[in-house]
Amino acid sequence: MGKIGPVLNLPIDRLSASSGIVLINAHKKPPHLGLFSNGKYYSLTANEVQNGLAIDVMLQLIHRKKIPSIFVFFKDDLSNDLIEKIFGSYSNLNDGITCIAPIKKVISAKIDNV
């Protein structure tokens, strides 16, 4: 397996004013997917729904633990209200639901409203 790196410091102000997807543990198969939007982080895990956490907390964790992660920025911002509504409809990963399920719903809703 090839090496992913180097770890770069991503400015928090860039994450506070944009939206996108973050691949966490990018070196694993499959990686974990989360969504970030305007300073907030959203994720569906086996244990919980992370709905609107401060992105700087997640970024500190990524840097402290040196977790290989890839941030993909969207051209347009997403509505945090829409994201919180969709992620709030989940409880955790169960019945074949994966971390990408709420992300797909958010992106589909954004496309439908364009």
Phi, psi and chi 1 to 4 in degrees:
 res  aa     phi    psi   chi1   chi2   chi3   chi4
   1 MET       -  139.0  176.8 -167.7  -59.2      -
   2 GLY   -74.9  159.7      -      -      -      -
   3 LYS   -86.9  137.6 -179.5 -179.7  174.7 -173.8
   4 ILE  -101.8  132.5  -63.1  175.6      -      -
   5 GLY   166.4  179.5      -      -      -      -
   6 PRO   -80.6  167.2   32.7  -36.0      -      -
   7 VAL   -77.2  123.2  174.2      -      -      -
   8 LEU  -111.8  145.4  -57.3  174.2      -      -
   9 ASN   -80.3  121.8  -75.0  -33.9      -      -
  10 LEU   -95.6  124.0 -172.7   59.1      -      -
  11 PRO   -62.2  131.4  -12.0   20.5      -      -
  12 ILE   -61.1  -31.6 -169.7   65.2      -      -
  13 ASP   -66.1  -27.7   58.8  -25.3      -      -
  14 ARG   -67.4  -38.4  176.8   90.0 -166.3  -89.7
  15 LEU   -78.7  -21.7  -65.6  173.2      -      -
  16 SER   -78.9  -14.2  -63.9      -      -      -
  17 ALA  -127.4   29.3      -      -      -      -
  18 SER  -154.6  174.1   58.3      -      -      -
  19 SER  -132.1  154.9  -62.0      -      -      -
  20 GLY   172.9 -169.5      -      -      -      -
  21 ILE  -113.1  143.0  -66.4  175.9      -      -
  22 VAL  -119.9  129.0   58.1      -      -      -
  23 LEU   -95.5  113.3  -74.1   77.7      -      -
  24 ILE  -101.9  141.8  -61.0  174.2      -      -
  25 ASN    58.0   53.2  -74.1  -45.6      -      -
  26 ALA   -60.4  -16.8      -      -      -      -
  27 HIS   -86.3   -7.3   62.8  -60.1      -      -
  28 LYS  -100.1  159.2  -66.3 -174.5  178.0  179.9
  29 LYS  -117.9  116.7  -69.3 -177.4 -176.7  177.3
  30 PRO   -84.3  157.9   32.3  -34.4      -      -
  31 PRO   -74.5  167.3   28.1  -33.8      -      -
  32 HIS   -91.8  139.3  179.2   73.4      -      -
  33 LEU  -109.8  135.1  -63.4  175.6      -      -
  34 GLY  -132.0  169.5      -      -      -      -
  35 LEU  -122.0  140.3 -163.7   63.4      -      -
  36 PHE  -125.9  146.2   63.6   91.0      -      -
  37 SER  -157.7  120.4  179.7      -      -      -
  38 ASN    47.4   50.8  -57.9  -51.6      -      -
  39 GLY    85.3    4.2      -      -      -      -
  40 LYS  -118.7  154.0  -57.9  -70.8 -177.4 -179.5
  41 TYR  -122.7  137.9  174.8   75.0      -      -
  42 TYR  -131.1  133.7  -54.4   89.5      -      -
  43 SER  -157.7  148.0  175.2      -      -      -
  44 LEU  -113.2  118.3 -176.5   60.1      -      -
  45 THR  -118.8  176.8   72.7      -      -      -
  46 ALA   -64.0  -26.7      -      -      -      -
  47 ASN  -105.5  -23.2  -59.4  -40.1      -      -
  48 GLU  -162.2  170.4   66.6  180.0  -23.3      -
  49 VAL  -105.6  122.5  177.6      -      -      -
  50 GLN   -95.8  101.2  -61.8  171.0  -36.4      -
  51 ASN  -116.5   95.1 -161.0   -7.5      -      -
  52 GLY    84.7   32.0      -      -      -      -
  53 LEU   -69.8  152.1  -61.1  177.1      -      -
  54 ALA   -64.7  127.3      -      -      -      -
  55 ILE   -63.8  -29.5 -169.7   66.4      -      -
  56 ASP   -65.8  -30.6   58.2  -25.1      -      -
  57 VAL   -65.8  -44.2  172.2      -      -      -
  58 MET   -65.9  -41.2 -168.1   63.3 -163.9      -
  59 LEU   -64.6  -39.3 -162.6   56.9      -      -
  60 GLN   -62.4  -41.6  -72.4  171.2    6.3      -
  61 LEU   -62.6  -45.1  175.6   72.9      -      -
  62 ILE   -59.3  -45.0  -71.6  169.1      -      -
  63 HIS   -70.6  -44.1  -73.6  -59.7      -      -
  64 ARG   -62.5  -42.9 -173.4  176.0   70.4 -112.2
  65 LYS   -91.9   -1.3  -67.8 -169.5  171.1 -172.7
  66 LYS    54.3   48.8  -63.2 -177.1  173.7  152.8
  67 ILE   -81.6  119.6  -59.5  170.0      -      -
  68 PRO   -60.3  120.4  -21.9   32.6      -      -
  69 SER  -140.8  149.2  -58.4      -      -      -
  70 ILE  -125.4  127.0  -61.2  170.7      -      -
  71 PHE  -103.0  125.8  -72.8   81.6      -      -
  72 VAL  -114.3  118.1  179.2      -      -      -
  73 PHE   -92.7  137.5  -69.3   86.4      -      -
  74 PHE   -84.8  153.9  -64.7  151.3      -      -
  75 LYS   -67.3  -41.3  179.8  179.8  173.4 -175.2
  76 ASP  -110.1  149.7  -63.2  -38.1      -      -
  77 ASP   -76.5  155.7  -74.7  -17.6      -      -
  78 LEU  -102.7  160.1  -60.6  171.8      -      -
  79 SER   -84.7  120.5  161.7      -      -      -
  80 ASN   -62.2  -33.1  -75.6   16.1      -      -
  81 ASP   -61.6  -44.7  -69.1  -22.1      -      -
  82 LEU   -62.9  -45.5  171.4   66.7      -      -
  83 ILE   -61.6  -45.8  -61.6  169.1      -      -
  84 GLU   -64.7  -35.4  -71.5  173.0   14.4      -
  85 LYS   -64.9  -46.7  179.2 -179.7  176.5 -174.3
  86 ILE   -68.0  -48.2  -69.4  172.4      -      -
  87 PHE   -65.4  -31.1  -88.5   81.4      -      -
  88 GLY   -67.5  -16.1      -      -      -      -
  89 SER   -83.5   -2.8   68.6      -      -      -
  90 TYR  -107.6  157.5  -69.3   86.3      -      -
  91 SER  -109.6  -45.6   56.6      -      -      -
  92 ASN  -173.6 -173.2   58.2   11.1      -      -
  93 LEU   -76.7  112.0  -63.5  176.8      -      -
  94 ASN  -155.3  166.0   56.3   28.7      -      -
  95 ASP    49.3   41.8  -61.4  -34.6      -      -
  96 GLY    80.0    3.3      -      -      -      -
  97 ILE   -77.9  136.3  -65.4  173.0      -      -
  98 THR  -113.8  174.0   66.2      -      -      -
  99 CYS   -64.6  -17.7   58.6      -      -      -
 100 ILE   -83.9  -16.9 -162.5  169.0      -      -
 101 ALA   -55.9  -52.3      -      -      -      -
 102 PRO   -69.0  -29.2   20.9  -29.3      -      -
 103 ILE   -65.2  -43.3  -63.9  171.0      -      -
 104 LYS   -60.4  -40.7  -73.7  168.2   55.3  175.4
 105 LYS   -65.1  -40.5  -79.7 -169.5  176.2 -179.6
 106 VAL   -62.8  -47.5  168.7      -      -      -
 107 ILE   -66.0  -40.8  -67.3  170.9      -      -
 108 SER   -62.0  -42.3  -67.9      -      -      -
 109 ALA   -65.1  -38.3      -      -      -      -
 110 LYS   -64.7  -43.7  172.8   69.1  175.0  174.8
 111 ILE   -65.2  -40.8  -70.0  169.8      -      -
 112 ASP   -64.4  -27.8  -69.0  -16.4      -      -
 113 ASN   -93.7    1.0  -68.8  -34.0      -      -
 114 VAL   -78.3      -  172.0      -      -      -
